[in-house]
Amino acid sequence: MKEIKAVIQPSRLSRVREALRKVRGFPGMTITAAEGCSDVADLALQRRDTEELVEFSRKVRIEMVTRDEHVDEMVRIIHELCHTGQRGDGIVWVTPVDTFTRLREP
């Protein structure tokens, strides 16, 4: 099992949700409102020897745990629907899951 996490533009969420729900074996997902900033130099205000990040943008964080065989398709869907080539498109990452238990199960 793997955990897929993505931070995307809020305007892309409904398209991503609709597309993922069509994937056979879609496990469901958790959505959280988030704010983020990049480490890109032109987003930072120089003050003496330190950089202060000054620009945050609204994002949505998606989290889901799914079977290994669904990971590539789900990551592809997120990338295709969220990629514009512009700064702030977001990020996607996948991590292994050692244990997974639904609380409703005994």
C-alpha positions in Angstrom: 0.0 0.0 0.0 1.1 3.6 -0.7 0.0 7.0 0.5 -0.4 9.6 -2.2 -0.3 13.2 -1.1 -0.8 16.2 -3.3 -0.9 20.0 -2.8 -2.9 21.6 -5.6 -4.7 24.7 -6.7 -8.2 24.8 -5.2 -9.7 25.5 -8.6 -8.5 22.0 -9.7 -10.1 20.0 -6.9 -13.5 19.3 -8.4 -11.9 17.9 -11.7 -9.4 15.8 -9.8 -12.1 14.4 -7.4 -14.4 13.5 -10.3 -11.6 11.8 -12.3 -10.3 9.9 -9.3 -13.8 8.6 -8.3 -13.9 6.9 -11.7 -10.8 4.8 -11.0 -11.8 1.3 -10.1 -10.7 0.7 -6.5 -10.7 4.4 -5.6 -10.2 4.4 -1.8 -11.6 7.8 -1.0 -9.5 10.8 0.1 -9.1 13.4 2.7 -9.1 17.1 1.7 -7.6 19.8 3.8 -7.3 23.6 3.1 -3.7 24.7 3.2 -1.5 27.6 2.5 2.0 27.3 0.9 4.9 29.2 -0.4 7.8 28.4 -2.7 11.5 28.8 -2.1 11.8 30.7 -5.4 14.1 33.7 -5.0 11.7 36.3 -6.4 9.1 35.4 -3.8 11.5 36.4 -1.0 12.1 39.8 0.4 15.8 40.3 1.2 16.5 41.7 4.7 20.2 41.9 5.6 21.6 38.3 5.6 18.2 36.5 5.9 15.3 35.9 3.5 11.7 36.4 4.7 9.1 34.6 2.7 6.3 37.0 2.1 3.9 35.4 -0.3 1.6 32.6 0.6 -1.1 31.2 -1.7 -4.2 29.1 -0.9 -3.9 25.4 -1.7 -5.7 22.2 -1.2 -4.0 19.1 0.2 -5.3 15.7 -0.9 -4.3 12.5 1.0 -5.3 8.9 0.2 -4.0 5.4 0.9 -4.4 3.0 -2.0 -3.1 -0.3 -3.3 0.2 -0.3 -5.2 -1.5 -1.1 -8.5 -3.6 2.1 -8.5 -0.8 4.5 -7.6 0.5 5.3 -11.1 -2.9 5.9 -12.5 -3.9 8.2 -9.7 -0.7 10.2 -9.8 -1.1 10.5 -13.6 -4.6 11.9 -13.2 -3.5 14.4 -10.6 -0.6 15.6 -12.7 -2.6 15.8 -15.9 -5.4 17.8 -14.3 -3.3 20.1 -12.2 -0.3 20.8 -14.4 -0.3 24.1 -16.2 3.4 24.7 -16.3 3.1 27.8 -14.1 4.6 28.4 -10.7 2.2 27.3 -8.0 0.8 24.3 -9.8 1.5 22.2 -6.7 3.3 18.9 -5.9 2.6 15.2 -5.6 4.5 12.6 -3.6 4.1 8.9 -2.7 5.2 7.2 0.4 5.0 3.5 1.5 2.4 2.5 4.1 3.5 -0.3 6.5 0.1 -0.7 8.2 -3.4 0.2 7.2 -6.6 -0.6 9.2 -10.1 0.8 8.7 -11.5 1.7 12.2 -14.9 0.3 11.3 -13.4 -3.2 10.9 -12.9 -5.4 14.0 
